[in-house]
Amino acid sequence: MEKAASNNEKNDITGMLCFNRNYFLQCIEGSRTNVNKTYNKILNDKRHTQIILLDYSEINTREFSSWSMGYVPTSKLSAQINLKFSGTSEFSPYKISGASAYMMMLELKKSLPSV
């Protein structure tokens, strides 16, 4: 986390990372060039497998601008928030749309301190 946050800060990348023992869900914000470079690093990192891009779109403003990489531990991924956005109480990015994943992250952001 510390290395990713440091690298992101150098490249003006902001975002949020959610994960549990099985899955990661990440939102990356920044210039098109820097987001593409960061995403390609993730794709080429041998530690990551079965990567699925849920959504890629231009934004007008950053939602996670105060975070070089916000982190949501498993304890914050409550069944209620998962159920609200995915239709199941279990956290599984494979079971939600890109738009729902983004909305879920915005909801989680409300309960977390800035990093």
SVG drawing of the C-alpha trace seen along z (x, -y; Angstrom):
<svg xmlns="http://www.w3.org/2000/svg" viewBox="-30 -18 37 34">
<polyline fill="none" stroke="black" stroke-width="0.4" points="0.0,0.0 2.7,-2.5 4.7,-1.9 1.5,-2.2 0.5,-5.4 4.0,-6.9 4.1,-6.0 0.5,-7.3 1.4,-10.6 4.4,-11.1 2.1,-10.5 -0.8,-12.5 -2.9,-9.4 -5.7,-9.2 -8.2,-6.5 -9.5,-3.8 -8.8,-0.2 -11.2,2.3 -10.3,5.9 -11.0,9.0 -9.2,12.4 -10.6,13.2 -11.0,10.0 -9.7,6.5 -11.8,3.6 -9.9,0.5 -10.8,-3.0 -7.9,-4.9 -8.2,-8.6 -5.8,-10.8 -4.8,-11.9 -5.6,-9.4 -1.8,-8.8 -1.1,-8.2 -4.1,-6.0 -3.2,-3.9 0.4,-3.6 -0.7,-2.6 -3.3,-0.1 -0.6,1.5 1.7,1.9 -1.1,3.7 -1.8,5.9 1.9,6.9 2.4,7.5 2.6,11.3 0.9,11.0 -2.4,10.0 -4.6,12.6 -8.0,12.6 -8.1,8.8 -11.4,7.5 -11.9,3.9 -15.4,3.0 -15.5,-0.6 -13.2,-3.1 -14.6,-6.6 -13.6,-10.2 -14.5,-12.2 -15.2,-15.9 -13.9,-15.9 -12.0,-13.5 -14.0,-11.8 -10.9,-10.5 -8.6,-13.6 -7.4,-13.6 -6.2,-10.0 -3.1,-8.8 -4.8,-5.4 -7.6,-5.1 -7.9,-1.6 -11.1,0.1 -10.4,3.2 -12.8,6.1 -14.4,4.9 -15.7,1.8 -17.3,3.8 -20.5,4.4 -23.2,6.7 -25.7,3.8 -23.6,1.8 -22.8,4.9 -26.4,5.8 -27.4,2.2 -25.1,2.2 -24.7,5.8 -27.8,7.7 -25.8,10.0 -24.4,9.5 -21.0,10.9 -18.3,8.7 -17.6,9.9 -16.7,7.5 -17.7,10.1 -21.3,9.7 -21.7,6.0 -21.6,3.6 -19.0,0.9 -21.5,-1.8 -22.6,0.1 -19.0,0.6 -18.3,-3.1 -21.4,-4.0 -20.4,-1.5 -17.0,-3.0 -18.5,-6.5 -20.7,-5.2 -17.7,-3.6 -15.7,-6.8 -18.2,-8.6 -17.2,-6.5 -13.4,-6.6 -10.8,-9.2 -8.7,-10.7 -5.2,-9.2"/>
</svg>
